[in-house]
């Protein structure tokens, strides 16, 4: 599988030279979103994202960045989103440039299945875990099946069946408590 077969959402951008708070506010008034594209080579590219209103974006999402004037393409993932607490609109995005053979470290959300079968209430302690994997096999979430929990216990990462995620390395300690059943 190569990057061309991975699902990438296309986003147009223009490169920006002017930095600073004043220029960021001007961008936002023009309905553009300031962004930064990072890479392993320590080069940083400052961008202005155009027409993002129709696209639902989230962390670890695959993005095909296309420069508006030159059609230069950069494949990336979203490393961070900054959201305006009042309007809930995106005010800044950090992208990370990816290559086909790259292994990357990232946080992946934990999702719990079969909560209704628990003998008590679920108290979630950890909502995400840190993993290392190839960009081609990034899971959307680590799914934890709670159907076999029959008593009130602490659920540690070491108790979870991670065999279905054989192409990832868990970076967090396996002794951390991710949830409690009370």
C-alpha positions as CSV (number, residue, x, y, z in Angstrom):
1,X,0.0,0.0,0.0
2,X,1.4,3.4,-0.8
3,X,0.4,6.9,0.1
4,X,-1.7,7.3,-3.1
5,X,-4.0,4.5,-1.9
6,X,-4.4,6.0,1.6
7,X,-7.4,8.2,2.1
8,X,-6.2,11.8,2.1
9,X,-8.4,14.8,2.3
10,X,-7.3,17.6,0.0
11,X,-6.8,21.0,1.4
12,X,-5.6,24.1,-0.5
13,X,-3.1,26.5,0.9
14,X,-0.9,29.5,0.1
15,X,2.6,30.0,1.6
16,X,2.9,32.9,3.9
17,X,6.0,35.0,4.7
18,X,4.6,37.4,7.2
19,X,4.5,36.2,10.8
20,X,3.2,37.7,14.0
21,X,-0.1,38.4,15.7
22,X,-1.1,41.3,13.5
23,X,-0.7,39.2,10.3
24,X,-2.5,36.2,11.8
25,X,-5.5,38.4,12.7
26,X,-5.6,39.7,9.1
27,X,-5.6,36.2,7.8
28,X,-8.5,35.2,10.1
29,X,-10.5,38.2,8.9
30,X,-10.0,37.0,5.4
31,X,-11.5,33.7,6.5
32,X,-8.1,31.9,6.2
33,X,-6.6,29.7,8.9
34,X,-2.9,30.1,9.8
35,X,-1.1,26.8,9.9
36,X,2.4,25.3,10.1
37,X,3.9,22.3,8.3
38,X,6.6,20.6,10.3
39,X,8.9,17.8,9.0
40,X,11.6,15.5,10.3
41,X,14.2,17.7,8.6
42,X,13.5,20.5,11.0
43,X,12.2,22.7,8.2
44,X,9.1,24.7,9.0
45,X,6.7,26.1,6.4
46,X,4.1,28.7,7.3
47,X,0.8,28.3,5.5
48,X,-2.6,30.0,5.2
49,X,-5.4,27.4,4.7
50,X,-8.2,28.4,2.3
51,X,-11.8,27.2,2.3
52,X,-11.8,24.8,5.2
53,X,-15.4,25.4,6.2
54,X,-16.8,22.4,4.3
55,X,-14.3,19.9,5.6
56,X,-14.5,18.2,9.0
57,X,-11.0,17.9,10.3
58,X,-9.6,16.0,13.3
59,X,-6.2,15.1,14.8
60,X,-4.2,12.4,13.1
61,X,-6.3,12.9,9.9
62,X,-4.4,12.4,6.6
63,X,-4.2,15.5,4.5
64,X,-3.0,16.2,1.0
65,X,-1.9,19.8,1.1
66,X,-1.9,21.5,-2.3
67,X,-0.3,24.9,-2.8
68,X,-2.7,27.1,-4.7
69,X,-0.3,28.8,-7.1
70,X,2.2,26.0,-7.8
71,X,0.2,22.8,-7.2
72,X,3.1,21.6,-5.0
73,X,1.8,18.6,-2.9
74,X,2.7,17.7,0.6
75,X,1.2,14.6,2.3
76,X,0.7,15.2,6.1
77,X,-1.2,14.4,9.2
78,X,-2.8,16.9,11.5
79,X,-0.8,16.9,14.7
80,X,-2.7,19.7,16.5
81,X,-5.8,21.9,16.2
82,X,-6.5,25.0,18.1
83,X,-10.2,25.8,18.5
84,X,-11.8,29.1,19.4
85,X,-13.7,28.4,22.7
86,X,-16.5,30.8,21.8
87,X,-17.2,30.2,18.1
88,X,-15.8,26.6,18.1
89,X,-14.1,27.5,14.8
90,X,-10.5,26.4,14.0
91,X,-8.0,29.1,14.6
92,X,-4.7,27.3,13.9
93,X,-3.5,23.9,12.5
94,X,-0.2,22.1,12.9
95,X,0.6,19.6,10.2
96,X,3.4,17.0,10.1
97,X,4.8,16.0,6.8
98,X,4.8,12.2,6.3
99,X,6.6,9.8,3.9
100,X,5.6,6.3,2.9
101,X,8.2,4.6,5.2
102,X,8.0,6.9,8.1
103,X,7.3,5.6,11.6
104,X,5.7,8.3,13.8
105,X,4.8,8.8,17.4
106,X,1.4,10.1,18.1
107,X,-1.5,9.9,20.6
108,X,-4.5,7.8,19.5
109,X,-7.9,8.0,21.3
110,X,-9.2,5.0,23.2
111,X,-12.8,3.9,22.5
112,X,-14.7,1.6,24.8
113,X,-17.1,-1.0,23.4
114,X,-20.0,-2.8,25.2
115,X,-20.2,-0.3,28.1
116,X,-23.9,-1.3,28.6
117,X,-22.8,-4.8,29.7
118,X,-20.7,-3.6,32.6
119,X,-21.7,-4.5,36.2
120,X,-21.2,-0.9,37.3
121,X,-20.3,2.6,36.0
122,X,-17.3,3.2,33.8
123,X,-14.9,5.9,35.0
124,X,-12.5,6.7,32.2
125,X,-9.1,7.7,33.4
126,X,-7.1,7.8,30.2
127,X,-8.7,8.9,27.0
128,X,-5.7,8.3,24.7
129,X,-2.4,6.4,24.5
130,X,0.9,7.2,22.8
131,X,1.9,4.8,20.0
132,X,4.6,4.4,17.4
133,X,3.6,3.1,14.0
134,X,4.0,3.4,10.3
135,X,1.9,6.1,8.7
136,X,0.1,3.5,6.6
137,X,-1.4,1.7,9.7
138,X,-2.4,4.5,12.1
139,X,-5.5,3.3,13.8
140,X,-8.4,5.8,14.3
141,X,-8.7,4.6,17.8
142,X,-7.7,1.8,20.1
143,X,-10.9,-0.2,20.7
144,X,-11.3,-1.8,24.1
145,X,-14.0,-4.5,24.4
146,X,-15.6,-4.5,27.9
147,X,-17.9,-7.4,27.3
148,X,-15.8,-9.8,29.4
149,X,-15.6,-7.5,32.5
150,X,-17.7,-9.2,35.1
151,X,-16.6,-7.4,38.3
152,X,-15.7,-3.9,39.5
153,X,-12.0,-3.6,38.6
154,X,-9.3,-1.2,37.4
155,X,-8.6,-1.8,33.7
156,X,-4.9,-1.4,32.9
157,X,-3.4,-1.2,29.5
158,X,-1.7,-4.6,30.2
159,X,-5.2,-6.2,30.6
160,X,-6.3,-5.1,27.1
161,X,-6.1,-7.4,24.1
162,X,-3.7,-5.5,21.8
163,X,-3.0,-8.4,19.4
164,X,-5.2,-6.9,16.7
165,X,-2.8,-3.9,16.6
166,X,0.3,-6.0,15.7
167,X,1.9,-3.2,13.6
168,X,2.0,-0.6,16.4
169,X,4.2,-0.2,19.5
170,X,2.6,1.1,22.7
171,X,4.8,3.9,24.2
172,X,2.9,4.4,27.4
173,X,3.5,2.1,30.3
174,X,1.4,-1.0,30.3
175,X,0.8,-0.5,34.0
176,X,-1.3,2.7,33.6
177,X,-5.0,2.5,34.6
178,X,-7.1,3.5,31.6
179,X,-10.5,3.0,33.2
180,X,-12.3,1.8,36.4
181,X,-15.5,0.0,36.8
182,X,-17.3,1.0,40.0
